[in-house]
């Protein structure tokens, strides 16, 4: 724990540093008086002036203020709020360079943590770098001095909500409507009791879920209803935990957004609190690439772990056909129920939806004792370490692992290779979150013999 101990007193003023490399999180790495210093908004090869944001025993954090010799990969940020808002970390780095950095980080983590090297590096999946984000959590705070509400992401190195009037990475239906949203909340009697708004945009419309700490008056509900009509939003209210989420208009099922996977003739409905991939175009291409690399055949038995809403499992069910089957396992009961609903709505009857804790696998469960031809794994950041020996015993002919953290991916792939007799056929990144440090990746494995 001593390594994380903070040194409270920060040096004042600006300091000089030469940036040597880039961290996985997109900060420039420098050494100041021999101490590692991670500097935001700085790129390799640059000489910068920076201010300290935090000091710890073994490293410091800072943010660049001026750049003396800009990197050839530096670009002007596309958002006027980049130097204030903490929502993006890498707008100063050219998009193609961001992808190269993420690909290099993936390969380095595979080698260092997993001690593996892919036989093939997949071409990165790239798409729009602006106006792509369909899911977000927006912070809300009433500014008493200015007498109005701020809506947006947290400030850089601060818990305050950035004062922004546009967000070019958000779906424009929301990103260009932030002033109207802030004005609407400012007019509410409950403006001090709304800490956040969840955004979920589908192909046809966007949903906004207002978290409110006190019951809303009839007048406030009417104001939100009028705002929804004016801007084409579906409004949800969340007075408590996720289970309390409900449409503002009672019984309005058609307000739930949805997205299509056209190649597989699948439509998936979701709520603004659900986990759904934020980038619609990259998600469609990711699902297609995953199924192609799994080499799914008609009649295959497929296991989809951490299945969520069925983003992969419903498409897999189309490919296996009626002679095959897909078992979709997810820990969240509500998500499992929505996956079942989506299967029925799409006329899919060859899926089995199971509630299962994949971090504490119970191998007495019937689905765990079966064999599968293909296994798809799409875990959270922690990865799926506990499931690796279980999956290996199922003896699938191919495993496809979708990851949102290259470190846990490298660890788990290393286990499959070194302990369970698999080989790493291919790996590559998907630019799901342009301008951020998030690294989404995919790895494909098959038995070594």
C-alpha positions as semicolon CSV with decimal commas, in nm:
position;residue;x (nm);y (nm);z (nm)
1;X;0,000;0,000;0,000
2;X;0,298;0,232;0,052
3;X;0,338;0,263;-0,323
4;X;0,003;0,439;-0,348
5;X;0,066;0,677;-0,058
6;X;0,020;1,035;-0,169
7;X;0,252;1,325;-0,094
8;X;0,005;1,605;-0,020
9;X;0,211;1,917;-0,092
10;X;0,233;1,997;-0,465
11;X;0,508;2,215;-0,613
12;X;0,370;2,539;-0,751
13;X;0,445;2,682;-1,092
14;X;0,545;2,525;-1,422
15;X;0,822;2,270;-1,470
16;X;1,013;2,138;-1,771
17;X;1,026;1,778;-1,889
18;X;1,124;1,576;-2,195
19;X;0,864;1,314;-2,285
20;X;1,007;0,971;-2,360
21;X;0,707;0,747;-2,428
22;X;0,331;0,708;-2,383
23;X;0,150;0,509;-2,115
24;X;-0,141;0,278;-2,187
25;X;-0,365;0,553;-2,045
26;X;-0,231;0,807;-2,296
27;X;-0,005;1,009;-2,062
28;X;0,344;1,110;-2,163
29;X;0,620;0,945;-1,961
30;X;0,904;1,167;-1,839
31;X;1,163;1,158;-1,560
32;X;1,199;1,471;-1,353
33;X;1,492;1,463;-1,111
34;X;1,502;1,090;-1,170
35;X;1,136;1,033;-1,073
36;X;0,880;0,894;-1,317
37;X;0,627;1,161;-1,406
38;X;0,317;1,090;-1,613
39;X;0,203;1,401;-1,800
40;X;-0,137;1,436;-1,960
41;X;-0,168;1,603;-2,303
42;X;0,201;1,531;-2,377
43;X;0,347;1,312;-2,654
44;X;0,675;1,123;-2,701
45;X;0,968;1,339;-2,817
46;X;0,818;1,665;-2,692
47;X;0,970;1,912;-2,448
48;X;0,686;2,044;-2,233
49;X;0,612;2,275;-1,947
50;X;0,374;2,110;-1,703
51;X;0,200;2,158;-1,369
52;X;0,176;1,894;-1,099
53;X;-0,164;1,735;-1,033
54;X;-0,064;1,469;-0,781
55;X;0,250;1,335;-0,614
56;X;0,301;0,980;-0,494
57;X;0,593;0,796;-0,345
58;X;0,718;0,638;-0,666
59;X;0,566;0,856;-0,938
60;X;0,401;1,193;-1,001
61;X;0,113;1,308;-1,220
62;X;0,094;1,629;-1,418
63;X;-0,063;1,801;-1,716
64;X;0,115;1,979;-1,998
65;X;0,066;2,356;-2,018
66;X;0,289;2,443;-2,316
67;X;0,475;2,237;-2,578
68;X;0,808;2,362;-2,715
69;X;0,871;2,117;-3,000
70;X;0,544;1,947;-3,098
71;X;0,546;1,587;-3,211
72;X;0,468;1,539;-3,581
73;X;0,174;1,327;-3,461
74;X;0,025;1,614;-3,261
75;X;-0,295;1,765;-3,400
76;X;-0,528;2,042;-3,291
77;X;-0,804;1,897;-3,069
78;X;-1,140;1,881;-3,242
79;X;-1,329;1,989;-2,931
80;X;-1,313;2,343;-2,789
81;X;-1,338;2,200;-2,436
82;X;-1,057;1,945;-2,461
83;X;-0,824;2,133;-2,225
84;X;-1,095;2,157;-1,958
85;X;-1,309;1,845;-1,996
86;X;-1,173;1,511;-1,879
87;X;-1,393;1,301;-2,106
88;X;-1,120;1,250;-2,369
89;X;-0,748;1,192;-2,314
90;X;-0,599;1,178;-2,664
91;X;-0,756;1,435;-2,897
92;X;-0,411;1,594;-2,935
93;X;-0,282;1,274;-3,099
94;X;-0,372;1,203;-3,464
95;X;-0,643;0,934;-3,484
96;X;-0,426;0,696;-3,689
97;X;-0,147;0,738;-3,432
98;X;-0,393;0,663;-3,151
99;X;-0,472;0,332;-3,318
100;X;-0,103;0,250;-3,366
101;X;-0,042;0,324;-2,998
102;X;-0,326;0,095;-2,892
103;X;-0,214;-0,185;-3,123
104;X;0,142;-0,159;-2,990
105;X;0,012;-0,160;-2,632
106;X;-0,186;-0,479;-2,700
107;X;0,113;-0,661;-2,853
108;X;0,339;-0,544;-2,568
109;X;0,094;-0,665;-2,303
110;X;0,054;-1,002;-2,474
111;X;0,431;-1,046;-2,478
112;X;0,507;-0,914;-2,130
113;X;0,211;-1,050;-1,931
114;X;0,097;-1,347;-2,136
115;X;0,437;-1,442;-2,286
116;X;0,262;-1,501;-2,618
117;X;0,283;-1,362;-2,970
118;X;-0,007;-1,383;-3,216
119;X;0,061;-1,569;-3,539
120;X;-0,126;-1,290;-3,716
121;X;-0,197;-0,930;-3,620
122;X;-0,547;-0,835;-3,728
123;X;-0,603;-0,513;-3,920
124;X;-0,746;-0,262;-3,669
125;X;-1,120;-0,202;-3,690
126;X;-1,165;0,173;-3,733
127;X;-1,459;0,398;-3,805
128;X;-1,584;0,751;-3,733
129;X;-1,377;0,934;-3,475
130;X;-1,646;1,198;-3,403
131;X;-2,018;1,180;-3,320
132;X;-1,985;0,808;-3,247
133;X;-2,068;0,768;-2,879
134;X;-2,423;0,639;-2,819
135;X;-2,393;0,551;-2,447
136;X;-2,273;0,790;-2,176
137;X;-2,324;0,902;-1,819
138;X;-2,348;1,280;-1,795
139;X;-2,286;1,449;-1,464
140;X;-2,524;1,723;-1,347
141;X;-2,447;1,996;-1,095
142;X;-2,625;2,317;-1,004
143;X;-2,389;2,615;-1,005
144;X;-2,525;2,849;-0,738
145;X;-2,299;3,139;-0,837
146;X;-2,423;3,135;-1,195
147;X;-2,774;3,023;-1,109
148;X;-2,775;2,744;-1,366
149;X;-2,703;2,376;-1,414
150;X;-2,393;2,228;-1,575
151;X;-2,429;1,904;-1,772
152;X;-2,133;1,708;-1,904
153;X;-1,826;1,511;-1,801
154;X;-1,595;1,581;-1,512
155;X;-1,321;1,839;-1,552
156;X;-0,964;1,737;-1,614
157;X;-0,810;1,645;-1,274
158;X;-1,119;1,760;-1,086
159;X;-1,448;1,629;-0,952
160;X;-1,630;1,934;-1,089
161;X;-1,855;1,911;-1,395
162;X;-1,698;2,080;-1,696
163;X;-1,887;2,382;-1,827
164;X;-1,940;2,268;-2,188
165;X;-2,197;2,353;-2,453
166;X;-2,117;2,078;-2,703
167;X;-1,956;1,734;-2,714
168;X;-1,835;1,627;-3,059
169;X;-1,778;1,263;-2,961
170;X;-2,135;1,212;-2,841
171;X;-2,415;1,118;-3,076
172;X;-2,508;1,465;-3,211
173;X;-2,869;1,418;-3,105
174;X;-2,735;1,461;-2,751
175;X;-2,392;1,620;-2,798
176;X;-2,540;1,924;-2,974
177;X;-2,834;1,955;-2,733
178;X;-2,642;1,994;-2,406
179;X;-2,737;2,363;-2,358
180;X;-3,106;2,280;-2,400
181;X;-3,074;1,988;-2,157
182;X;-2,899;2,210;-1,901
183;X;-3,166;2,478;-1,946
184;X;-3,440;2,220;-1,895
185;X;-3,289;2,090;-1,571
186;X;-3,223;2,445;-1,447
187;X;-3,597;2,514;-1,481
188;X;-3,690;2,214;-1,266
189;X;-3,781;2,246;-0,900
190;X;-3,559;1,939;-0,845
191;X;-3,254;2,087;-1,021
192;X;-3,040;2,033;-0,709
193;X;-3,156;1,671;-0,674
194;X;-3,053;1,538;-1,018
195;X;-2,690;1,416;-1,007
196;X;-2,669;1,247;-1,346
197;X;-2,837;1,169;-1,677
198;X;-2,772;0,839;-1,854
199;X;-2,769;0,849;-2,234
200;X;-2,865;0,559;-2,458
201;X;-2,902;0,622;-2,832
202;X;-3,045;0,368;-3,070
203;X;-3,073;0,370;-3,446
204;X;-3,401;0,562;-3,438
205;X;-3,402;0,773;-3,122
206;X;-3,216;0,855;-2,800
207;X;-3,326;0,786;-2,443
208;X;-3,230;0,995;-2,139
209;X;-3,259;0,853;-1,788
210;X;-3,277;1,121;-1,514
211;X;-3,152;1,005;-1,175
212;X;-3,342;1,203;-0,911
213;X;-3,286;1,192;-0,535
214;X;-3,632;1,325;-0,443
215;X;-3,975;1,259;-0,597
216;X;-4,052;1,486;-0,893
217;X;-4,346;1,723;-0,880
218;X;-4,618;1,714;-1,142
219;X;-4,483;2,041;-1,283
220;X;-4,133;1,894;-1,322
221;X;-4,270;1,584;-1,493
222;X;-4,459;1,807;-1,734
223;X;-4,145;2,010;-1,811
224;X;-3,950;1,693;-1,886
225;X;-4,233;1,565;-2,102
226;X;-4,236;1,888;-2,302
227;X;-3,857;1,875;-2,339
228;X;-3,880;1,517;-2,469
229;X;-4,141;1,619;-2,728
230;X;-3,944;1,923;-2,843
231;X;-3,617;1,737;-2,897
232;X;-3,734;1,387;-2,983
233;X;-3,600;1,216;-2,670
234;X;-3,750;0,929;-2,477
235;X;-3,731;1,023;-2,108
236;X;-3,689;0,774;-1,824
237;X;-3,689;0,840;-1,452
238;X;-3,470;0,663;-1,196
239;X;-3,566;0,747;-0,835
240;X;-3,351;0,470;-0,682
241;X;-3,142;0,176;-0,796
242;X;-3,135;0,043;-1,153
243;X;-3,449;-0,163;-1,087
244;X;-3,651;0,159;-1,038
245;X;-3,592;0,281;-1,395
246;X;-3,918;0,344;-1,579
247;X;-4,040;0,554;-1,874
248;X;-4,175;0,897;-1,782
249;X;-4,489;0,806;-1,970
250;X;-4,650;0,502;-1,808
251;X;-4,662;0,188;-2,019
252;X;-4,461;0,334;-2,308
253;X;-4,264;0,031;-2,433
254;X;-4,180;0,187;-2,766
255;X;-3,956;0,444;-2,596
256;X;-3,680;0,187;-2,549
257;X;-3,406;0,243;-2,809
258;X;-3,277;-0,039;-3,025
259;X;-3,005;-0,112;-3,279
260;X;-2,981;-0,350;-3,572
261;X;-2,720;-0,598;-3,686
262;X;-2,832;-0,607;-4,048
263;X;-2,610;-0,890;-4,167
264;X;-2,781;-1,121;-3,918
265;X;-3,131;-0,970;-3,936
266;X;-3,127;-0,897;-3,562
267;X;-3,265;-0,601;-3,367
268;X;-3,173;-0,554;-3,000
269;X;-3,371;-0,332;-2,765
270;X;-3,200;-0,183;-2,459
271;X;-3,247;0,068;-2,179
272;X;-3,015;0,366;-2,114
273;X;-2,882;0,186;-1,804
274;X;-2,788;-0,133;-1,989
275;X;-2,438;-0,212;-2,101
276;X;-2,421;-0,174;-2,477
277;X;-2,117;-0,108;-2,694
278;X;-2,082;0,268;-2,738
279;X;-1,980;0,276;-3,103
280;X;-2,254;0,148;-3,334
281;X;-2,042;0,105;-3,648
282;X;-1,748;-0,061;-3,473
283;X;-1,988;-0,287;-3,283
284;X;-2,148;-0,411;-3,606
285;X;-1,809;-0,481;-3,760
286;X;-1,684;-0,640;-3,438
287;X;-1,974;-0,886;-3,428
288;X;-1,918;-0,976;-3,792
289;X;-1,542;-1,025;-3,746
290;X;-1,592;-1,228;-3,428
291;X;-1,828;-1,471;-3,598
292;X;-1,605;-1,495;-3,905
293;X;-1,299;-1,575;-3,693
294;X;-1,489;-1,822;-3,478
295;X;-1,559;-2,000;-3,807
296;X;-1,908;-2,091;-3,689
297;X;-2,076;-2,363;-3,894
298;X;-2,441;-2,458;-3,926
299;X;-2,522;-2,707;-3,653
300;X;-2,247;-2,590;-3,413
301;X;-2,301;-2,576;-3,037
302;X;-2,178;-2,233;-2,924
303;X;-2,122;-2,092;-2,575
304;X;-2,140;-1,714;-2,525
305;X;-1,993;-1,606;-2,189
306;X;-2,074;-1,264;-2,040
307;X;-2,351;-1,249;-2,299
308;X;-2,520;-0,931;-2,179
309;X;-2,814;-0,833;-2,399
310;X;-2,725;-1,090;-2,664
311;X;-2,505;-0,869;-2,880
312;X;-2,316;-1,178;-3,001
313;X;-2,547;-1,465;-2,910
314;X;-2,843;-1,363;-3,127
315;X;-2,620;-1,324;-3,433
316;X;-2,450;-1,656;-3,351
317;X;-2,790;-1,825;-3,335
318;X;-2,866;-1,709;-3,689
319;X;-2,541;-1,861;-3,816
320;X;-2,571;-2,197;-3,639
321;X;-2,924;-2,235;-3,777
322;X;-3,197;-2,452;-3,629
323;X;-2,965;-2,754;-3,620
324;X;-2,727;-2,572;-3,384
325;X;-2,767;-2,392;-3,053
326;X;-2,627;-2,103;-2,850
327;X;-2,600;-2,099;-2,471
328;X;-2,577;-1,740;-2,349
329;X;-2,452;-1,694;-1,990
330;X;-2,473;-1,366;-1,801
331;X;-2,465;-1,279;-1,428
332;X;-2,723;-0,997;-1,440
333;X;-3,072;-1,146;-1,423
334;X;-3,232;-0,841;-1,583
335;X;-2,994;-0,862;-1,879
336;X;-3,066;-1,234;-1,916
337;X;-3,438;-1,159;-1,926
338;X;-3,386;-0,892;-2,190
339;X;-3,174;-1,132;-2,393
340;X;-3,460;-1,383;-2,385
341;X;-3,707;-1,110;-2,486
342;X;-3,486;-1,008;-2,779
343;X;-3,455;-1,369;-2,895
344;X;-3,834;-1,405;-2,898
345;X;-3,882;-1,067;-3,070
346;X;-3,641;-1,177;-3,345
347;X;-3,806;-1,517;-3,388
348;X;-3,497;-1,699;-3,257
349;X;-3,569;-2,024;-3,074
350;X;-3,231;-2,198;-3,064
351;X;-3,082;-1,999;-2,774
352;X;-3,066;-2,089;-2,406
353;X;-3,026;-1,795;-2,166
354;X;-2,864;-1,875;-1,832
355;X;-2,790;-1,673;-1,517
356;X;-2,439;-1,759;-1,403
357;X;-2,162;-1,614;-1,185
358;X;-1,858;-1,656;-1,409
359;X;-1,615;-1,530;-1,145
360;X;-1,710;-1,817;-0,913
361;X;-1,796;-2,094;-1,159
362;X;-2,004;-2,379;-1,021
363;X;-1,903;-2,679;-1,230
364;X;-2,202;-2,880;-1,109
365;X;-2,428;-2,669;-1,332
366;X;-2,552;-2,865;-1,636
367;X;-2,437;-2,611;-1,897
368;X;-2,084;-2,621;-1,757
369;X;-2,059;-2,996;-1,798
370;X;-2,137;-2,988;-2,169
371;X;-1,904;-2,965;-2,467
372;X;-1,917;-2,682;-2,720
373;X;-1,775;-2,641;-3,068
374;X;-1,705;-2,269;-3,026
375;X;-1,677;-2,039;-2,724
376;X;-1,702;-1,660;-2,729
377;X;-1,588;-1,467;-2,420
378;X;-1,662;-1,095;-2,370
379;X;-1,578;-1,015;-2,005
380;X;-1,549;-0,686;-1,815
381;X;-1,211;-0,531;-1,738
382;X;-1,127;-0,794;-1,475
383;X;-1,119;-1,060;-1,747
384;X;-1,225;-1,423;-1,715
385;X;-0,938;-1,595;-1,537
386;X;-1,162;-1,828;-1,337
387;X;-1,329;-1,957;-1,653
388;X;-1,011;-2,045;-1,844
389;X;-0,973;-2,404;-1,710
390;X;-1,348;-2,456;-1,744
391;X;-1,347;-2,345;-2,107
392;X;-1,042;-2,558;-2,183
393;X;-1,217;-2,870;-2,047
394;X;-1,505;-2,804;-2,285
395;X;-1,252;-2,859;-2,567
396;X;-1,389;-2,603;-2,818
397;X;-1,235;-2,602;-3,164
398;X;-1,209;-2,224;-3,148
399;X;-1,219;-1,962;-2,875
400;X;-1,275;-1,594;-2,947
401;X;-1,198;-1,349;-2,667
402;X;-1,325;-0,988;-2,685
403;X;-1,155;-0,762;-2,433
404;X;-1,179;-0,409;-2,296
405;X;-0,847;-0,438;-2,109
406;X;-0,530;-0,571;-2,277
407;X;-0,371;-0,670;-1,948
408;X;-0,645;-0,913;-1,844
409;X;-0,667;-1,040;-2,203
410;X;-0,292;-1,112;-2,207
411;X;-0,312;-1,295;-1,874
412;X;-0,604;-1,513;-1,979
413;X;-0,467;-1,589;-2,325
414;X;-0,136;-1,681;-2,163
415;X;-0,317;-1,933;-1,943
416;X;-0,489;-2,092;-2,241
417;X;-0,162;-2,117;-2,431
418;X;0,080;-2,227;-2,158
419;X;-0,149;-2,436;-1,938
420;X;-0,425;-2,565;-2,163
421;X;-0,269;-2,641;-2,500
422;X;-0,410;-2,363;-2,720
423;X;-0,229;-2,141;-2,969
424;X;-0,294;-1,775;-3,041
425;X;-0,397;-1,751;-3,405
426;X;-0,461;-1,378;-3,421
427;X;-0,513;-1,062;-3,219
428;X;-0,587;-0,699;-3,294
429;X;-0,754;-0,384;-3,168
430;X;-1,088;-0,219;-3,238
431;X;-1,109;0,160;-3,211
432;X;-1,431;0,152;-3,011
433;X;-1,344;0,470;-2,815
434;X;-1,152;0,718;-3,036
435;X;-0,975;0,997;-2,845
436;X;-0,979;0,799;-2,520
437;X;-0,726;0,559;-2,373
438;X;-0,966;0,263;-2,381
439;X;-0,817;-0,033;-2,571
440;X;-1,071;-0,278;-2,710
441;X;-0,926;-0,591;-2,866
442;X;-0,998;-0,937;-2,998
443;X;-0,799;-1,263;-2,981
444;X;-0,862;-1,595;-3,154
445;X;-0,732;-1,931;-3,030
446;X;-0,754;-2,293;-3,133
447;X;-0,604;-2,621;-3,001
448;X;-0,232;-2,646;-3,069
449;X;-0,252;-3,007;-3,192
